[in-house]
Amino acid sequence: MLSADFLHLEKDVEMVNTYADIFHLDIMDGTFVPNISYGFPVVEAIARKAVKPLDVHLMIVHPEKYVERFAKAGASYISFHYEAAGESSAAILEQIQSLGVKAGIVINPDCPVEKIFPLLPKVDFVLIMSVFAGFGGQKFIPESVDRVRAVKAELVRIGRPEVPIEIDGGIGPGNAAQVIAAGATMLVAGSSVFKAEDPVKAIAAMRG
């Protein structure tokens, strides 16, 4: 939703309700990432009109301070960065799950995927960044395909092949099939949908 038209947000919310599967909400604090996005008022406004689930991606320091409030705001999924939480990651996953929300761990392109392998028995989903967190409209990093494949292989090895793998950054009709073949099951598309001449057609192309 970072790429949506914020002067006509209700229109874009209705488009997602009708044609997509989930609302992906990037929460940026200007500290963990060098950008600021939006906070609780916008999330709560979207939640009032949303029919599809809210997927809140926390690009912030100290995510544990805010997960309860995002859960109350209507989040069905909450993910946070391993780089921001480190050794506290397992406890934060449990905190999110205790609120009745699905908990995910996120890693940036420069973080080895093996870092999160010890957390895979605990997660409800994994989010692989295929650009660096902080700004929309970046170009897809091709090595991300191998990172998805590696996480999928580890999930299979530990007997959890059903855990969704989300991928975010530079995703569009041109690479959707490639990342799905590698094991991604949740595709986050911002600019490639909202900046497309026909957003509905762009979503349909990725489904195809």
Secondary structure, 3 states (H helix, E strand, C coil): CCCCCHHHHHHHHHHHHHHCCCEEEEEEECCCCCCECCCHHHHHHHHHHCCCCEEEEEECCCHHHCHHHHHHHCEEEEEEEHHHHHHHHHHHHHHHHHCCCEEEEEECCCCCHHHHHHHCCCCCEEEEECCCCCCCCCCCCCCHHHHHHHHHHHHHHCCCCCCCEEEECCCCCCCHHHHHHHCCCEEECCHHHHCCCCHHHHHHHHHC
